[in-house]
Amino acid sequence: MRRSARLLFLLVPFASSLLAAEPQPPALTGRVVNADGQPIADASVDIQYTPPFRRTTRSDRDGRFSIPIAQGQTASNLQVLIGAPEHGYVSVFGDVITKGKIRLPPERVIRGRLLDQANAPLPNVRLRVIDVLKYPDDGDHQLETFLAGRTAFGDVLDRGRRVLNSNSGIETIFPWQMTGPEGEFEIHGIGTDCLVGIFLYGESAAAETIYVRTDDGPVAKVPRTTTHTTGEFWDVYPYRQFLHEVKPSVPIRGTVTQAETKLPLTGITITPVWFDNWQISSRRQEDLQVTTDALGRYELIGVPLHGDRVFAAPPVGSSFVAVERGLKYFLGRPQQPLDFQMPEGVKISGRVTDSQTGKPLSGGIAAFTIPDNPSVKAIVPSRLSGERSGMRVDQDGKYEITVLPGAGIITFRVATEVSGQYQRGQGANQITNFRTDVIPGKIYFRTQPHLLNAEEPNLLVEFNAEKGTPQLLDLKVGEPRTDVPLYFTSQNGGTFQVYYSNQKHDENIFSLAKDGSGTIRFFGKQGRATQAVSSEHDLAGWTYVEATDKSATIDLVSAAQLSGRLLVADGSPLAGARLHDPYDYDPTTRHGLIPSQPGSGYYPVTDDEGRFKLVGLAPGLPLTIQVGVSKGSYLLHRRIAGKDIVLEPGGSKDLGDLTIDQLEDVLKPR
């Protein structure tokens, strides 16, 4: 019979004696017991505060413990790690603490070996647990059922309940360890029926995360992507004993020097950049990063041989500007050394406020420079890094950012929680330099570290920084706005949940209509089309709203459907092709959007037979469908599957078989 443990918590003040002169601080008290009510002695209880501060105690032989709580903390916002010999660790959050119950599961010891591509053992590889997930436990073998039913590994991770992860202080109980002479390792402290992520890297081992299951199931193969186009699967290993082949890596070495003086720079952080098919998160990249020594030297290990970039960042507050370099390969090995030239910049500071209210705004600020800036040429073969071109602006609206001397553009984007109150692209029309027509009808600027899309930030301001002279630049964001109420009617009557498009002119997504109504926000006088669809995709409609309208109404009728089948030149089905509305969609025109589709959201793709079906479409609103076909990050095709299609209420139109090569090519000049 499975044994479990309960942890009963009460937030109480320490008992004060009658003679105590001062009140004692509050404490978290409880008792660790198993399912039969027997105490668990020597269980560790670890309260995690802002790292690295923590408080730790152990239960006594009766399973009881008492641990002081930091000033200002309450039981509801505490995070507690609990473990015991021969049991798995768990993380207890406030709501569980309040209920006073928790299960301390039996331990499953993970045993594995790492091998290179020649089947030789890999000793001295660094590894540690970074993630522990549980799945619905309303029946037996739930992990097995869940793994078998997933179409992509990302879905597996998204649906799991994290028992332990990097945010719960997991590094305090699962520190780094090294594989032994035969590439072997053991991990203790994991409970039953979990999915465990283990991050690894080494001098000859490319960084990656492998996953292990602690139920009794076999190796599970889960597709890496929903489209299966890569043909790659993620192996989930059984915990008892497994072998894993690690991809090779070669240490990358070099120096960082000041671009102007050629003197070495110490304390510079060197980090590999995320690249295609490298399945680790940005947080794991931080595990790989190193800093330069007193001579400006560094050694970076664990970078996969198919990587393409490494960036160098100065310390916070430094007067230098972050740079990066691309990796070049010869006979499959990165060319060495990889040296960086880091330029000294100019500090621009100021305050960001709302132009209408004068109140400070928080968000993100970034700096861009022109490619022919002399400072850009001086750092070749290094280039400016997009990884550190921006920074956060605090609640007081204050900022300080280091830019290259010369001409450039500063951008600001408001925090997500207030983004709907501000138009994007403000100030772009006043900047006439650096423009490029890379996408007709859109404003882009030819800048570094990358092309600047004027529709991304809320504000763009041109600057010209003089070397050695700090600059003060206050930013004012926002323009007068008008809200037009939007209502919905239906001949079918009844109640229904509705989503509508173009709530804001620069975000062509569908928003939920709360309490049966919505709002169309204008920052100017130009009207725009908005369409609506019910949550069941059975009703849809649209209207054109002007900024001067007192209100607007969409009459929902029976929604339309559109289907078809995509083929390649030899007549075989094209699976995994993405269907979308035009990238240059203009909300001020009367053209439709594809609403979120059942099971695939805003990214519907063709199935294994090349077929697609779009539902919830607005009748009477012309709709253009584009098809995107990619390989990795490389776009192979962007074709028009149907142009200005007008559908009838309740209608269903089949486009038939469409051969991708015969469709109009959006990527080629017409």
Secondary structure, DSSP 8 states (H G I E B T S, - for coil): ----EEEEEEEEE----TT-SS---EEEEEEEEETTS-B-TT-EEEEE-STT-EEEEE--TTSEEEEE--TT--GGG-EEEEE-TTB--EEE-HHHHHHT-----BB--EEEEEE-TTS-B--S-EEEEEEEEE---SSTTHHHHHHHT-SSHHHHHHHSEEEEEGGGTGGGTS--EE--TTSEEEE---BSS-EEEEEEE-SSB--EEEEEE-SS---EEEESSSS-TT--EEEEEESSSEEEE--BB--EEEEEEETTT--B-SS-EEEE---TT----HHHHHHH-EE--TTSEEEE---BTT--EEEEE--TT-SB--EEEE--EETTEE-S---EEE-B-EEEEEEEEETTT--B--EEEEEEE-TT-HHHHHTTT-EE-GGGSEEEE-TT-EEEEEE-SEEEEEEEEE-GGGGGGS-SSBTGGG--TTEE-SSTTS-EE--BSS-EETTSSSEEEEEEE-TT--EE--EEE----EEEEEEEEETT-S---EEEE-SBTTB-SEEE-GGGEEEEEESSS--EEEEEEETTSSEEEEEEE-TT-S-EEEEEEE-EEEEEEEE-TTS-B-TT-EEE--TT--TTSS------BTTTBT--B--TTSEEEEEEE-TTS-EEEEEEEEETTEEEEEEEEEEEE---TT-EEEEEEEEGGGSEESSS--
